[in-house]
């Protein structure tokens, strides 16, 4: 948490609930980070399981994902490891 968030938390209940807002915001950020880490782990698992000798150059799945990223600026959620 940032210093202002920690300060709001330590200050306790205020009339505007600043500490609850800080905690909710941090929870949302944690969820987003967890989603990014889960996606990264799935991509790494795919790289290890990909039959291509050069998956970053020759893997159609990674090429499709990279094309989507370049077109949208967002990495799509990869399929679960079990689905591949």
Order of alpha helices (4+ residues) and beta strands (2+ residues): alpha-alpha-alpha-alpha
